[in-house]
Amino acid sequence: MASTADTRRFVLPYIAAMEGYVPGEQPQGGSFIKLNTNENPYPPSPRVKEALVGAVSDRLRLYPDPTGLAFRQTAAALHGVEPDMILAGNGSDDVLTILTRTFVGKGDLAAYPTPSYLLYSTLISLQDGRAHIVPFTDDWRLDFDALAAPGVKLVYLANPNSPSGTALPAAEVAKLAARLDCPLVVDEAYGDFARENCIKLVKDHPNVIVTRSFSKGYSLAGLRLGYLIADASIVAELNKVKDSYNCDAISLAGGKAALEDQGYLNETRSKIIATRDRLAAGLCKLGWDVTDSQANFVWATGGPPAEPTFQELKRRSIFVRLMRYPGYEPGLRVSVGTDAEIDRLLEVLREIV
Ligand SMILES: *Cc1c(COP(=O)(O)O)cnc(C)c1O
């Protein structure tokens, strides 16, 4: 039972006034089909499991390497950059927190598009900053002039975007970066599924910061590891802000092994993309409009009503994500599961809509 003690008055007013971020439901136990938080339906690379077991040793007595040099060297080699251009975090959400704490102060403006990842708003509120929200056009493009409003201290761009799965081409992101007088965070949590990425922009556009996750492409949402690629001068500042030991020895070892198994990533990615296209076609056939997704989920709107469909699926132990954005019809974001899971989803949908 919730306590009725009047302790809220101790809390900073802007914290008391804000809504906390609400992650997607994580049902525990039981059997269900979980297509609501864009986890990967395939297990992580067997090499990751080996590395994790290897990291569980007497060495856990010692603190981990504060900046995860071995991990950064592997990530740097993979992306063709220098290790001092990489910063690791406890999931890419931690990386986004570090960025926001570094660039956004009390009363400062930070910009992001809508509909997009809702965490950006929470991170700005935690700094007592102000959100400058720019709507996507109907065809999922952006007004760069609107994002580059005077006084904006940081711009977040999820690319591919969630919930739409759409992505701006790197050449467009480069134009946006050139237009801005502040850092541009290109959140590539879904970059492993996209046709191209923006890492190559960092060299010519030192205000571009690309963030990456192990939760989606690498099937490691439970491990909590992410990283960013940025100009070394930016990474040096971010290192002052992060917790000293923000990544543990186990996740750093697992992440390194995951990056080293690109063959496995390519295999699972191909399967997911094939299933995604089948899922999109199936939802279109049932009457939904489905965007051109470059991620491991699809966004369905304009068809059978989202809320009752969501509820009925849930009743049958199939979890998808019902998303509401102010000024938009609610939509369904459906993660790409295994072929069997998606077959089952489409079968149930054919029954209920
Ligand atoms: C899932 C997601 C993240 C968070 O990834 P973690 O590495 O699990 O913290 C960040 N940005 C977007 C757009 C996401 O969808």
PDBQT file of the ligand as one rigid body, heavy atoms in Angstrom, charges set to zero:
ROOT
HETATM    1  C1  LIG A 401      15.397   0.888 -27.418  1.00  0.00    +0.000 C 
HETATM    2  C2  LIG A 401      15.802   2.291 -27.705  1.00  0.00    +0.000 A 
HETATM    3  C3  LIG A 401      16.854   2.895 -26.988  1.00  0.00    +0.000 A 
HETATM    4  C4  LIG A 401      17.426   2.282 -25.734  1.00  0.00    +0.000 C 
HETATM    5  O1  LIG A 401      18.293   1.302 -25.914  1.00  0.00    +0.000 OA
HETATM    6  P1  LIG A 401      19.050   0.650 -24.672  1.00  0.00    +0.000 P 
HETATM    7  O2  LIG A 401      20.396   0.392 -25.231  1.00  0.00    +0.000 OA
HETATM    8  O3  LIG A 401      18.290  -0.589 -24.331  1.00  0.00    +0.000 OA
HETATM    9  O4  LIG A 401      19.076   1.627 -23.538  1.00  0.00    +0.000 OA
HETATM   10  C5  LIG A 401      17.274   4.145 -27.371  1.00  0.00    +0.000 A 
HETATM   11  N1  LIG A 401      16.669   4.812 -28.377  1.00  0.00    +0.000 NA
HETATM   12  C6  LIG A 401      15.644   4.284 -29.052  1.00  0.00    +0.000 A 
HETATM   13  C7  LIG A 401      15.008   5.070 -30.148  1.00  0.00    +0.000 C 
HETATM   14  C8  LIG A 401      15.165   3.027 -28.715  1.00  0.00    +0.000 A 
HETATM   15  O5  LIG A 401      14.115   2.522 -29.327  1.00  0.00    +0.000 OA
ENDROOT
TORSDOF 0
